[in-house]
Amino acid sequence: MVLFKAEKDTLTAYLGGDIDHHTSKNFRDEIDSEMARLMPSVLRLDFRDVHFMDSSGVGLVMGRYKTGLIYGCKVVVASMPPKVEKIMKMSGLGRIITFEKE
Amino acid sequence: MKKINEMKLTVQAKSVNESFCRVAVASFAAQLDPTVEEISDIKTAVSEAVTNSIVHAYSAMNGNIYITASLYPDNMLTVRVRDTGIGIADIKQAREPLFTTGGDDRSGLGFSVMECFSDKLKVTSKEGKGTTVTIYKKIRGKSVDES
């Protein structure tokens, strides 16, 4: 489930529930259609309501980063719970994507 | 080593079963009184193993995934995830971070995450026969956390 909030040029996607291989397709489709509709210059992915995430979540962020490159949209990751942060950090994603601090 | 307890689970290789498998193994491991982080580590490692079987081993066919979770003395948990799918031609390459044949938003981190979130990971595979992944995790539990 994704809730969206658009403010100025920033689109924030609040992700909720479990992110795994099974659910990531829905997250991807919802985010991509909202990105295509609003053409934001920043996409903020907010993980505060994510209860579980495996490497599919890293793939989801990587994929949005690639889509963002096409649109000229920067991707920011925000509000990671500790277990989400653990995987994001080990993935090395922090080298290309901004991890927003609270 | 003497086995203290064991749980076996067989599921069809359908992505909807990913959450069921990781939750079932985590529930079984709960008897060792793990920390929240240890439970999360187990769930994540199991999720990666099951996803690999679905995405890679059975990408072009139906099949079953066989999970065995066992408890040994000193709070040692092992989780074996076995499939009878296509197998892995080059295990060393498959275990390299970011290597993937999955395409489409797959991160190539499955084995790296399993290694990082467990104490030891054993992978055996035979092309055309299938793959078995065994996750070893010592549960240090809450007693250690609080001291």
gemmi code that builds the backbone of each chain (N, CA, C; Angstrom):
import gemmi

chains = {
    "A": [
        ("MET", (0.842, -1.192, 0.000), (0.000, 0.000, 0.000), (0.880, 1.246, 0.000)),
        ("VAL", (0.545, 2.183, -0.851), (1.323, 3.421, -0.933), (0.395, 4.621, -0.799)),
        ("LEU", (0.751, 5.564, 0.077), (0.036, 6.835, 0.152), (0.950, 7.910, -0.419)),
        ("PHE", (0.364, 8.812, -1.186), (1.194, 9.835, -1.819), (0.877, 11.217, -1.275)),
        ("LYS", (1.914, 12.037, -1.210), (1.729, 13.436, -0.869), (2.619, 14.253, -1.807)),
        ("ALA", (2.007, 15.166, -2.545), (2.787, 16.005, -3.454), (2.862, 17.416, -2.901)),
        ("GLU", (4.092, 17.918, -2.798), (4.311, 19.262, -2.273), (5.360, 19.933, -3.131)),
        ("LYS", (4.986, 21.042, -3.746), (5.894, 21.723, -4.688), (6.413, 20.704, -5.703)),
        ("ASP", (7.738, 20.522, -5.762), (8.299, 19.609, -6.758), (8.592, 18.233, -6.189)),
        ("THR", (8.197, 18.034, -4.912), (8.530, 16.775, -4.250), (7.310, 15.862, -4.122)),
        ("LEU", (7.492, 14.643, -4.576), (6.455, 13.629, -4.383), (6.940, 12.668, -3.302)),
        ("THR", (6.176, 12.590, -2.204), (6.533, 11.628, -1.163), (5.618, 10.416, -1.255)),
        ("ALA", (6.246, 9.230, -1.300), (5.489, 7.977, -1.318), (5.678, 7.300, 0.040)),
        ("TYR", (4.600, 7.179, 0.811), (4.650, 6.503, 2.105), (4.358, 5.025, 1.879)),
        ("LEU", (5.398, 4.199, 2.020), (5.234, 2.766, 1.795), (4.814, 2.116, 3.107)),
        ("GLY", (3.928, 1.126, 3.010), (3.472, 0.462, 4.233), (3.386, -1.040, 4.059)),
        ("GLY", (3.558, -1.761, 5.169), (3.420, -3.218, 5.148), (4.731, -3.930, 4.863)),
        ("ASP", (4.659, -5.061, 4.186), (5.836, -5.870, 3.877), (6.297, -5.609, 2.444)),
        ("ILE", (7.596, -5.436, 2.277), (8.140, -5.330, 0.919), (8.956, -6.584, 0.639)),
        ("ASP", (8.423, -7.443, -0.221), (9.173, -8.624, -0.656), (8.968, -8.781, -2.157)),
        ("HIS", (9.448, -9.898, -2.695), (9.334, -10.123, -4.134), (7.872, -10.125, -4.587)),
        ("HIS", (6.993, -10.670, -3.733), (5.573, -10.771, -4.079), (4.892, -9.395, -4.127)),
        ("THR", (5.186, -8.553, -3.144), (4.476, -7.266, -3.040), (5.154, -6.132, -3.816)),
        ("SER", (6.447, -6.307, -4.159), (7.178, -5.170, -4.737), (6.623, -4.726, -6.088)),
        ("LYS", (5.999, -5.670, -6.822), (5.413, -5.310, -8.121), (4.350, -4.224, -7.961)),
        ("ASN", (3.494, -4.384, -6.946), (2.440, -3.391, -6.705), (3.018, -2.039, -6.321)),
        ("PHE", (4.028, -2.070, -5.412), (4.678, -0.817, -5.011), (5.249, -0.116, -6.242)),
        ("ARG", (5.934, -0.900, -7.060), (6.575, -0.348, -8.257), (5.537, 0.294, -9.187)),
        ("ASP", (4.458, -0.433, -9.469), (3.449, 0.073, -10.402), (2.793, 1.348, -9.885)),
        ("GLU", (2.467, 1.365, -8.582), (1.818, 2.551, -8.008), (2.735, 3.768, -8.054)),
        ("ILE", (3.997, 3.562, -7.677), (4.943, 4.683, -7.660), (5.208, 5.182, -9.080)),
        ("ASP", (5.430, 4.240, -10.000), (5.757, 4.649, -11.365), (4.616, 5.414, -12.035)),
        ("SER", (3.379, 5.005, -11.768), (2.276, 5.717, -12.426), (2.123, 7.115, -11.829)),
        ("GLU", (2.371, 7.247, -10.525), (2.283, 8.575, -9.904), (3.451, 9.474, -10.350)),
        ("MET", (4.610, 8.870, -10.521), (5.764, 9.634, -11.040), (5.486, 10.136, -12.454)),
        ("ALA", (4.927, 9.268, -13.284), (4.652, 9.630, -14.674), (3.594, 10.727, -14.748)),
        ("ARG", (2.651, 10.712, -13.800), (1.558, 11.681, -13.798), (2.033, 13.061, -13.336)),
        ("LEU", (2.865, 13.070, -12.291), (3.229, 14.357, -11.666), (4.601, 14.897, -12.085)),
        ("MET", (5.443, 14.039, -12.624), (6.787, 14.446, -13.033), (7.505, 15.280, -11.957)),
        ("PRO", (7.654, 14.766, -10.750), (8.306, 15.541, -9.683), (9.813, 15.648, -9.928)),
        ("SER", (10.465, 16.621, -9.288), (11.925, 16.667, -9.407), (12.593, 15.895, -8.265)),
        ("VAL", (11.809, 15.649, -7.184), (12.318, 14.784, -6.112), (11.265, 13.727, -5.762)),
        ("LEU", (11.697, 12.474, -5.696), (10.823, 11.406, -5.200), (11.364, 10.969, -3.845)),
        ("ARG", (10.539, 11.182, -2.793), (10.930, 10.735, -1.449), (10.220, 9.431, -1.145)),
        ("LEU", (10.987, 8.397, -0.847), (10.392, 7.113, -0.470), (10.462, 7.009, 1.045)),
        ("ASP", (9.312, 7.031, 1.694), (9.258, 7.043, 3.162), (8.937, 5.636, 3.670)),
        ("PHE", (9.838, 5.078, 4.499), (9.726, 3.679, 4.935), (9.197, 3.510, 6.360)),
        ("ARG", (8.644, 4.575, 6.956), (8.302, 4.498, 8.388), (7.284, 3.405, 8.710)),
        ("ASP", (6.406, 3.070, 7.787), (5.380, 2.063, 8.069), (5.680, 0.699, 7.445)),
        ("VAL", (6.959, 0.488, 7.085), (7.352, -0.803, 6.525), (7.735, -1.739, 7.671)),
        ("HIS", (7.038, -2.878, 7.749), (7.260, -3.815, 8.857), (8.284, -4.881, 8.519)),
        ("PHE", (8.417, -5.174, 7.225), (9.397, -6.161, 6.789), (9.917, -5.757, 5.417)),
        ("MET", (11.211, -5.953, 5.209), (11.767, -5.708, 3.878), (12.947, -6.626, 3.625)),
        ("ASP", (12.981, -7.278, 2.457), (14.171, -8.037, 2.079), (14.847, -7.322, 0.902)),
        ("SER", (15.724, -8.000, 0.186), (16.482, -7.307, -0.857), (15.595, -6.802, -2.004)),
        ("SER", (14.351, -7.281, -2.048), (13.417, -6.758, -3.057), (13.201, -5.256, -2.873)),
        ("GLY", (13.290, -4.800, -1.621), (13.139, -3.370, -1.337), (14.294, -2.553, -1.902)),
        ("VAL", (15.498, -3.166, -1.854), (16.665, -2.507, -2.444), (16.471, -2.410, -3.961)),
        ("GLY", (15.970, -3.503, -4.549), (15.683, -3.521, -5.980), (14.645, -2.477, -6.358)),
        ("LEU", (13.661, -2.305, -5.493), (12.599, -1.319, -5.726), (13.183, 0.102, -5.762)),
        ("VAL", (14.065, 0.400, -4.817), (14.682, 1.732, -4.777), (15.617, 1.926, -5.977)),
        ("MET", (16.412, 0.881, -6.277), (17.314, 0.961, -7.432), (16.553, 1.209, -8.730)),
        ("GLY", (15.452, 0.510, -8.876), (14.630, 0.650, -10.076), (14.057, 2.050, -10.209)),
        ("ARG", (13.612, 2.634, -9.075), (13.056, 4.000, -9.107), (14.149, 5.017, -9.387)),
        ("TYR", (15.369, 4.708, -8.893), (16.517, 5.570, -9.174), (16.767, 5.620, -10.691)),
        ("LYS", (16.697, 4.444, -11.313), (16.908, 4.374, -12.776), (15.799, 5.106, -13.522)),
        ("THR", (14.556, 4.910, -13.088), (13.427, 5.620, -13.706), (13.608, 7.127, -13.518)),
        ("GLY", (14.046, 7.517, -12.328), (14.272, 8.928, -12.011), (15.302, 9.567, -12.924)),
        ("LEU", (16.318, 8.789, -13.299), (17.347, 9.318, -14.198), (16.734, 9.737, -15.531)),
        ("ILE", (15.748, 8.976, -15.978), (15.088, 9.288, -17.258), (14.286, 10.586, -17.147)),
        ("TYR", (13.566, 10.731, -16.013), (12.721, 11.918, -15.823), (13.490, 13.125, -15.286)),
        ("GLY", (14.731, 12.937, -14.887), (15.452, 14.001, -14.192), (14.923, 14.186, -12.779)),
        ("CYS", (14.586, 13.074, -12.138), (14.017, 13.112, -10.791), (14.987, 12.458, -9.800)),
        ("LYS", (15.270, 13.178, -8.717), (16.180, 12.677, -7.686), (15.406, 11.781, -6.712)),
        ("VAL", (16.020, 10.691, -6.280), (15.347, 9.800, -5.338), (15.989, 9.913, -3.950)),
        ("VAL", (15.143, 10.097, -2.948), (15.594, 10.211, -1.562), (14.892, 9.134, -0.732)),
        ("VAL", (15.651, 8.478, 0.157), (15.071, 7.471, 1.047), (14.950, 8.084, 2.446)),
        ("ALA", (13.766, 7.967, 3.061), (13.522, 8.645, 4.340), (12.881, 7.731, 5.379)),
        ("SER", (13.076, 8.078, 6.641), (12.404, 7.449, 7.793), (12.526, 5.924, 7.824)),
        ("MET", (13.759, 5.446, 7.708), (13.951, 3.992, 7.714), (13.951, 3.432, 9.134)),
        ("PRO", (13.119, 2.443, 9.419), (13.246, 1.718, 10.694), (14.593, 0.972, 10.687)),
        ("PRO", (15.131, 0.611, 11.874), (16.456, -0.031, 11.942), (16.632, -1.230, 11.008)),
        ("LYS", (15.614, -2.117, 10.929), (15.789, -3.317, 10.101), (15.858, -2.975, 8.607)),
        ("VAL", (15.164, -1.922, 8.201), (15.240, -1.484, 6.800), (16.607, -0.860, 6.537)),
        ("GLU", (17.052, -0.050, 7.494), (18.337, 0.630, 7.345), (19.494, -0.376, 7.231)),
        ("LYS", (19.379, -1.483, 7.979), (20.423, -2.513, 7.961), (20.660, -3.039, 6.534)),
        ("ILE", (19.586, -3.339, 5.828), (19.725, -3.852, 4.456), (20.161, -2.753, 3.496)),
        ("MET", (19.573, -1.567, 3.644), (19.925, -0.462, 2.745), (21.414, -0.159, 2.854)),
        ("LYS", (21.926, -0.159, 4.098), (23.339, 0.158, 4.309), (24.241, -0.904, 3.711)),
        ("MET", (23.895, -2.178, 3.930), (24.768, -3.234, 3.406), (24.731, -3.307, 1.871)),
        ("SER", (23.667, -2.780, 1.279), (23.531, -2.823, -0.181), (24.466, -1.844, -0.880)),
        ("GLY", (24.943, -0.834, -0.151), (25.800, 0.172, -0.772), (25.018, 1.228, -1.539)),
        ("LEU", (23.709, 1.175, -1.426), (22.829, 2.109, -2.133), (23.087, 3.570, -1.730)),
        ("GLY", (23.609, 3.733, -0.503), (23.891, 5.066, 0.016), (24.901, 5.849, -0.815)),
        ("ARG", (25.643, 5.145, -1.662), (26.633, 5.830, -2.495), (25.981, 6.606, -3.627)),
        ("ILE", (24.774, 6.198, -4.042), (24.128, 6.897, -5.161), (22.819, 7.573, -4.759)),
        ("ILE", (22.288, 7.202, -3.588), (21.000, 7.750, -3.174), (21.128, 8.394, -1.793)),
        ("THR", (20.460, 9.546, -1.610), (20.511, 10.242, -0.320), (19.616, 9.546, 0.696)),
        ("PHE", (20.202, 9.213, 1.865), (19.408, 8.719, 2.990), (19.110, 9.918, 3.881)),
        ("GLU", (17.866, 10.319, 3.906), (17.485, 11.508, 4.664), (17.436, 11.202, 6.155)),
        ("LYS", (18.060, 12.094, 6.938), (18.005, 11.931, 8.392), (16.786, 12.688, 8.917)),
        ("GLU", (16.229, 12.171, 9.997), (15.040, 12.820, 10.595), (15.366, 14.218, 11.079)),
    ],
    "B": [
        ("MET", (25.707, -33.441, 15.944), (25.036, -32.782, 17.069), (23.604, -33.286, 17.239)),
        ("LYS", (23.169, -33.361, 18.464), (21.852, -33.905, 18.751), (20.762, -32.875, 18.437)),
        ("LYS", (19.809, -33.308, 17.660), (18.707, -32.424, 17.295), (17.728, -32.325, 18.461)),
        ("ILE", (17.320, -31.118, 18.783), (16.391, -30.930, 19.901), (14.944, -30.848, 19.416)),
        ("ASN", (14.760, -30.194, 18.275), (13.405, -30.026, 17.745), (13.490, -29.767, 16.243)),
        ("GLU", (12.396, -30.060, 15.551), (12.425, -29.883, 14.105), (11.039, -29.576, 13.547)),
        ("MET", (11.026, -28.811, 12.472), (9.771, -28.460, 11.794), (9.990, -28.597, 10.291)),
        ("LYS", (9.047, -29.219, 9.610), (9.142, -29.346, 8.152), (7.928, -28.709, 7.496)),
        ("LEU", (8.184, -28.078, 6.368), (7.133, -27.337, 5.682), (7.334, -27.504, 4.178)),
        ("THR", (6.277, -27.869, 3.469), (6.351, -27.934, 2.012), (5.331, -26.973, 1.433)),
        ("VAL", (5.796, -26.096, 0.542), (4.861, -25.160, -0.110), (5.094, -25.174, -1.614)),
        ("GLN", (4.076, -24.828, -2.355), (4.251, -24.633, -3.789), (5.056, -23.360, -4.002)),
        ("ALA", (5.843, -23.351, -5.066), (6.701, -22.199, -5.352), (5.878, -21.051, -5.938)),
        ("LYS", (5.098, -20.427, -5.089), (4.296, -19.271, -5.491), (4.693, -18.098, -4.605)),
        ("SER", (4.805, -16.925, -5.231), (5.335, -15.782, -4.477), (4.455, -15.389, -3.293)),
        ("VAL", (3.164, -15.723, -3.376), (2.274, -15.399, -2.260), (2.675, -16.167, -0.992)),
        ("ASN", (3.421, -17.274, -1.153), (3.856, -18.059, 0.010), (5.115, -17.530, 0.696)),
        ("GLU", (5.760, -16.531, 0.102), (7.007, -16.007, 0.680), (6.805, -15.544, 2.122)),
        ("SER", (5.755, -14.767, 2.346), (5.540, -14.234, 3.700), (5.172, -15.365, 4.660)),
        ("PHE", (4.374, -16.334, 4.187), (4.013, -17.460, 5.041), (5.248, -18.225, 5.500)),
        ("CYS", (6.176, -18.500, 4.566), (7.379, -19.274, 4.903), (8.221, -18.565, 5.958)),
        ("ARG", (8.473, -17.272, 5.766), (9.367, -16.585, 6.727), (8.700, -16.447, 8.091)),
        ("VAL", (7.379, -16.231, 8.100), (6.671, -16.095, 9.369), (6.613, -17.445, 10.094)),
        ("ALA", (6.417, -18.531, 9.340), (6.361, -19.867, 9.939), (7.702, -20.220, 10.597)),
        ("VAL", (8.804, -19.968, 9.897), (10.125, -20.277, 10.467), (10.395, -19.393, 11.684)),
        ("ALA", (10.030, -18.108, 11.595), (10.241, -17.192, 12.721), (9.428, -17.634, 13.933)),
        ("SER", (8.215, -18.110, 13.700), (7.372, -18.593, 14.801), (7.997, -19.810, 15.464)),
        ("PHE", (8.538, -20.709, 14.637), (9.207, -21.899, 15.179), (10.424, -21.494, 16.017)),
        ("ALA", (11.158, -20.484, 15.528), (12.375, -20.039, 16.228), (12.052, -19.295, 17.521)),
        ("ALA", (10.803, -18.876, 17.681), (10.414, -18.075, 18.850), (10.665, -18.801, 20.165)),
        ("GLN", (10.688, -20.155, 20.135), (10.917, -20.925, 21.369), (12.324, -20.707, 21.931)),
        ("LEU", (13.229, -20.143, 21.122), (14.587, -19.849, 21.608), (14.664, -18.460, 22.233)),
        ("ASP", (13.521, -17.770, 22.302), (13.459, -16.434, 22.895), (14.414, -15.438, 22.218)),
        ("PRO", (14.323, -15.338, 20.909), (15.236, -14.438, 20.186), (14.875, -12.963, 20.385)),
        ("THR", (15.825, -12.094, 20.082), (15.539, -10.659, 20.119), (14.733, -10.279, 18.880)),
        ("VAL", (14.203, -9.084, 18.909), (13.456, -8.571, 17.754), (14.342, -8.559, 16.511)),
        ("GLU", (15.614, -8.178, 16.714), (16.535, -8.119, 15.577), (16.826, -9.511, 15.025)),
        ("GLU", (16.998, -10.487, 15.924), (17.265, -11.857, 15.462), (16.085, -12.416, 14.682)),
        ("ILE", (14.867, -12.151, 15.145), (13.666, -12.591, 14.429), (13.630, -11.967, 13.034)),
        ("SER", (13.940, -10.687, 12.989), (13.950, -9.978, 11.713), (15.022, -10.548, 10.773)),
        ("ASP", (16.198, -10.881, 11.314), (17.272, -11.479, 10.513), (16.834, -12.822, 9.923)),
        ("ILE", (16.198, -13.652, 10.751), (15.744, -14.967, 10.293), (14.714, -14.810, 9.175)),
        ("LYS", (13.745, -13.934, 9.409), (12.704, -13.701, 8.398), (13.323, -13.256, 7.075)),
        ("THR", (14.287, -12.349, 7.165), (14.888, -11.806, 5.944), (15.655, -12.889, 5.199)),
        ("ALA", (16.476, -13.664, 5.920), (17.278, -14.709, 5.271), (16.382, -15.763, 4.616)),
        ("VAL", (15.321, -16.174, 5.318), (14.398, -17.176, 4.764), (13.693, -16.611, 3.525)),
        ("SER", (13.300, -15.357, 3.613), (12.616, -14.712, 2.492), (13.495, -14.700, 1.240)),
        ("GLU", (14.794, -14.436, 1.438), (15.731, -14.419, 0.300), (15.855, -15.816, -0.317)),
        ("ALA", (15.974, -16.824, 0.538), (16.153, -18.192, 0.045), (14.928, -18.657, -0.735)),
        ("VAL", (13.753, -18.402, -0.163), (12.504, -18.828, -0.813), (12.304, -18.057, -2.126)),
        ("THR", (12.611, -16.767, -2.100), (12.472, -15.950, -3.315), (13.400, -16.461, -4.420)),
        ("ASN", (14.637, -16.832, -4.044), (15.561, -17.385, -5.048), (14.969, -18.622, -5.721)),
        ("SER", (14.375, -19.515, -4.921), (13.782, -20.727, -5.501), (12.658, -20.371, -6.474)),
        ("ILE", (11.847, -19.391, -6.096), (10.709, -19.024, -6.944), (11.170, -18.308, -8.212)),
        ("VAL", (12.069, -17.331, -8.035), (12.478, -16.496, -9.172), (13.417, -17.251, -10.117)),
        ("HIS", (14.351, -18.035, -9.537), (15.380, -18.662, -10.370), (15.113, -20.145, -10.626)),
        ("ALA", (15.024, -20.942, -9.534), (14.919, -22.393, -9.702), (13.673, -22.782, -10.499)),
        ("TYR", (12.562, -22.135, -10.167), (11.286, -22.515, -10.792), (10.745, -21.414, -11.705)),
        ("SER", (11.632, -20.637, -12.324), (11.146, -19.527, -13.157), (10.273, -20.025, -14.314)),
        ("ALA", (10.573, -21.213, -14.801), (9.838, -21.690, -15.971), (9.051, -22.969, -15.691)),
        ("MET", (8.894, -23.304, -14.417), (8.131, -24.525, -14.115), (7.521, -24.441, -12.717)),
        ("ASN", (6.598, -25.338, -12.473), (6.016, -25.419, -11.137), (6.847, -26.367, -10.285)),
        ("GLY", (6.747, -26.216, -8.999), (7.479, -27.128, -8.126), (7.224, -26.801, -6.679)),
        ("ASN", (7.835, -27.590, -5.813), (7.681, -27.377, -4.378), (8.964, -26.854, -3.750)),
        ("ILE", (8.780, -26.156, -2.657), (9.917, -25.724, -1.844), (9.804, -26.461, -0.507)),
        ("TYR", (10.919, -27.101, -0.103), (10.928, -27.907, 1.113), (11.768, -27.212, 2.181)),
        ("ILE", (11.139, -26.839, 3.265), (11.839, -26.124, 4.332), (11.931, -27.010, 5.573)),
        ("THR", (13.123, -27.112, 6.129), (13.307, -27.826, 7.391), (14.014, -26.893, 8.367)),
        ("ALA", (13.376, -26.607, 9.479), (14.011, -25.792, 10.516), (14.325, -26.702, 11.694)),
        ("SER", (15.566, -26.665, 12.166), (15.986, -27.558, 13.250), (16.681, -26.773, 14.356)),
        ("LEU", (16.474, -27.255, 15.586), (17.145, -26.656, 16.731), (18.162, -27.632, 17.290)),
        ("TYR", (19.341, -27.109, 17.601), (20.424, -27.896, 18.182), (20.835, -27.265, 19.506)),
        ("PRO", (21.631, -27.984, 20.310), (22.076, -27.398, 21.587), (22.773, -26.047, 21.380)),
        ("ASP", (22.849, -25.293, 22.435), (23.445, -23.948, 22.419), (22.692, -22.988, 21.501)),
        ("ASN", (21.373, -23.163, 21.457), (20.530, -22.247, 20.691), (20.936, -22.089, 19.227)),
        ("MET", (21.376, -23.202, 18.617), (21.716, -23.148, 17.205), (20.492, -23.514, 16.369)),
        ("LEU", (20.146, -22.609, 15.459), (19.020, -22.836, 14.548), (19.572, -23.069, 13.148)),
        ("THR", (19.085, -24.104, 12.481), (19.424, -24.236, 11.060), (18.120, -24.247, 10.263)),
        ("VAL", (18.145, -23.589, 9.131), (16.988, -23.577, 8.238), (17.461, -24.025, 6.863)),
        ("ARG", (16.930, -25.177, 6.431), (17.306, -25.689, 5.121), (16.169, -25.398, 4.140)),
        ("VAL", (16.489, -24.768, 3.032), (15.493, -24.457, 1.999), (15.925, -25.175, 0.733)),
        ("ARG", (15.134, -26.148, 0.320), (15.525, -27.005, -0.806), (14.512, -26.903, -1.938)),
        ("ASP", (15.026, -26.864, -3.167), (14.117, -26.938, -4.318), (14.635, -27.990, -5.285)),
        ("THR", (13.796, -28.383, -6.226), (14.214, -29.354, -7.245), (14.141, -28.698, -8.617)),
        ("GLY", (14.587, -27.437, -8.648), (14.532, -26.640, -9.874), (15.759, -26.783, -10.745)),
        ("ILE", (16.092, -25.726, -11.479), (17.130, -25.824, -12.516), (18.558, -25.907, -11.958)),
        ("GLY", (18.736, -25.520, -10.695), (20.084, -25.568, -10.134), (20.912, -24.348, -10.535)),
        ("ILE", (22.078, -24.246, -9.908), (22.955, -23.097, -10.152), (24.230, -23.607, -10.819)),
        ("ALA", (24.573, -23.046, -11.988), (25.749, -23.500, -12.724), (27.029, -23.121, -11.991)),
        ("ASP", (27.087, -21.900, -11.492), (28.301, -21.390, -10.852), (27.929, -20.749, -9.511)),
        ("ILE", (28.070, -21.506, -8.429), (27.633, -21.027, -7.112), (28.461, -19.826, -6.659)),
        ("LYS", (29.763, -19.866, -6.941), (30.647, -18.770, -6.533), (30.163, -17.448, -7.154)),
        ("GLN", (29.841, -17.502, -8.435), (29.358, -16.307, -9.135), (28.000, -15.868, -8.591)),
        ("ALA", (27.121, -16.846, -8.329), (25.779, -16.530, -7.826), (25.847, -15.831, -6.478)),
        ("ARG", (26.876, -16.179, -5.672), (26.994, -15.594, -4.328), (27.641, -14.219, -4.335)),
        ("GLU", (28.186, -13.812, -5.489), (28.805, -12.481, -5.560), (27.752, -11.390, -5.427)),
        ("PRO", (28.052, -10.349, -4.603), (27.090, -9.254, -4.452), (26.776, -8.627, -5.816)),
        ("LEU", (25.524, -8.313, -6.032), (25.014, -7.619, -7.216), (24.932, -8.487, -8.470)),
        ("PHE", (25.466, -9.738, -8.413), (25.284, -10.601, -9.579), (23.838, -11.079, -9.607)),
        ("THR", (23.173, -10.900, -10.741), (21.814, -11.443, -10.865), (21.515, -11.830, -12.299)),
        ("THR", (20.691, -12.866, -12.419), (20.166, -13.220, -13.731), (18.678, -12.887, -13.747)),
        ("GLY", (18.221, -12.237, -12.667), (16.795, -11.995, -12.495), (16.239, -10.835, -13.306)),
        ("GLY", (17.086, -9.870, -13.680), (16.610, -8.692, -14.413), (15.649, -7.855, -13.595)),
        ("ASP", (14.900, -7.024, -14.261), (13.736, -6.312, -13.742), (13.706, -6.051, -12.229)),
        ("ASP", (14.461, -5.081, -11.772), (14.422, -4.659, -10.364), (14.924, -5.701, -9.356)),
        ("ARG", (15.598, -6.754, -9.802), (16.210, -7.660, -8.834), (17.561, -7.057, -8.459)),
        ("SER", (17.869, -7.048, -7.162), (19.056, -6.324, -6.707), (20.339, -7.147, -6.811)),
        ("GLY", (20.219, -8.467, -6.900), (21.420, -9.304, -6.920), (22.051, -9.433, -5.547)),
        ("LEU", (21.267, -9.182, -4.511), (21.806, -9.190, -3.146), (21.317, -10.358, -2.299)),
        ("GLY", (20.542, -11.252, -2.893), (19.935, -12.331, -2.124), (20.923, -13.102, -1.261)),
        ("PHE", (21.985, -13.636, -1.882), (22.966, -14.413, -1.116), (23.743, -13.542, -0.142)),
        ("SER", (24.052, -12.296, -0.545), (24.783, -11.389, 0.360), (23.974, -11.127, 1.622)),
        ("VAL", (22.674, -10.912, 1.454), (21.808, -10.664, 2.611), (21.757, -11.914, 3.493)),
        ("MET", (21.620, -13.087, 2.875), (21.583, -14.335, 3.662), (22.868, -14.511, 4.458)),
        ("GLU", (24.007, -14.212, 3.827), (25.299, -14.339, 4.522), (25.391, -13.341, 5.671)),
        ("CYS", (24.975, -12.117, 5.390), (25.097, -11.031, 6.368), (24.184, -11.260, 7.578)),
        ("PHE", (23.026, -11.877, 7.351), (22.030, -12.021, 8.411), (22.071, -13.378, 9.100)),
        ("SER", (23.089, -14.184, 8.769), (23.221, -15.478, 9.429), (24.653, -15.618, 9.940)),
        ("ASP", (24.949, -16.740, 10.607), (26.322, -16.970, 11.057), (27.107, -17.731, 10.011)),
        ("LYS", (26.391, -18.558, 9.245), (27.041, -19.352, 8.210), (25.992, -19.701, 7.166)),
        ("LEU", (26.428, -19.814, 5.928), (25.502, -20.171, 4.854), (26.133, -21.247, 3.990)),
        ("LYS", (25.404, -22.337, 3.804), (25.915, -23.418, 2.957), (25.022, -23.541, 1.731)),
        ("VAL", (25.623, -23.586, 0.553), (24.849, -23.706, -0.683), (25.360, -24.898, -1.471)),
        ("THR", (24.474, -25.846, -1.768), (24.846, -26.939, -2.659), (23.845, -26.965, -3.798)),
        ("SER", (24.322, -27.310, -4.982), (23.429, -27.267, -6.134), (23.916, -28.206, -7.222)),
        ("LYS", (22.968, -28.711, -7.979), (23.317, -29.531, -9.125), (22.403, -29.109, -10.273)),
        ("GLU", (23.017, -28.780, -11.383), (22.224, -28.312, -12.524), (21.203, -29.363, -12.948)),
        ("GLY", (19.973, -28.926, -13.103), (18.898, -29.818, -13.507), (18.293, -30.607, -12.352)),
        ("LYS", (18.945, -30.551, -11.183), (18.460, -31.318, -10.025), (17.886, -30.424, -8.931)),
        ("GLY", (18.522, -29.261, -8.715), (18.005, -28.380, -7.685), (19.084, -27.809, -6.780)),
        ("THR", (18.627, -26.999, -5.845), (19.534, -26.270, -4.956), (19.078, -26.422, -3.510)),
        ("THR", (20.059, -26.550, -2.608), (19.758, -26.549, -1.182), (20.588, -25.469, -0.501)),
        ("VAL", (19.895, -24.606, 0.220), (20.563, -23.548, 0.970), (20.335, -23.829, 2.449)),
        ("THR", (21.408, -23.836, 3.248), (21.241, -24.012, 4.686), (21.757, -22.777, 5.423)),
        ("ILE", (20.855, -22.209, 6.209), (21.170, -21.012, 6.987), (21.452, -21.449, 8.425)),
        ("TYR", (22.589, -21.063, 8.971), (22.941, -21.362, 10.364), (22.865, -20.073, 11.160)),
        ("LYS", (22.132, -20.089, 12.241), (22.015, -18.872, 13.050), (21.988, -19.238, 14.537)),
        ("LYS", (22.962, -18.729, 15.258), (22.971, -18.936, 16.708), (22.120, -17.832, 17.336)),
        ("ILE", (21.147, -18.246, 18.147), (20.253, -17.271, 18.771), (20.816, -16.894, 20.135)),
        ("ARG", (21.316, -15.685, 20.217), (21.914, -15.237, 21.487), (20.833, -14.781, 22.457)),
        ("GLY", (19.750, -14.291, 21.914), (18.555, -14.045, 22.734), (18.620, -12.811, 23.596)),
        ("LYS", (17.533, -12.640, 24.355), (17.351, -11.406, 25.126), (18.313, -11.312, 26.308)),
        ("SER", (18.686, -12.466, 26.880), (19.558, -12.459, 28.060), (20.853, -11.709, 27.772)),
        ("VAL", (21.398, -11.924, 26.564), (22.644, -11.281, 26.184), (22.421, -9.781, 25.961)),
        ("ASP", (21.263, -9.498, 25.357), (20.931, -8.123, 25.010), (20.859, -7.207, 26.223)),
        ("GLU", (20.313, -7.742, 27.308), (20.024, -6.913, 28.467), (21.213, -6.739, 29.402)),
        ("SER", (22.200, -7.634, 29.272), (23.334, -7.572, 30.198), (24.315, -6.480, 29.808)),
    ],
}
model = gemmi.Model(1)
for chain_id, residues in chains.items():
    chain = gemmi.Chain(chain_id)
    for i, (resn, *xyz) in enumerate(residues, 1):
        res = gemmi.Residue()
        res.name, res.seqid = resn, gemmi.SeqId(i, " ")
        for name, pos in zip(("N", "CA", "C"), xyz):
            atom = gemmi.Atom()
            atom.name, atom.element = name, gemmi.Element(name[0])
            atom.pos, atom.b_iso = gemmi.Position(*pos), 0.0
            res.add_atom(atom)
        chain.add_residue(res)
    model.add_chain(chain)
structure = gemmi.Structure()
structure.add_model(model)
structure.setup_entities()
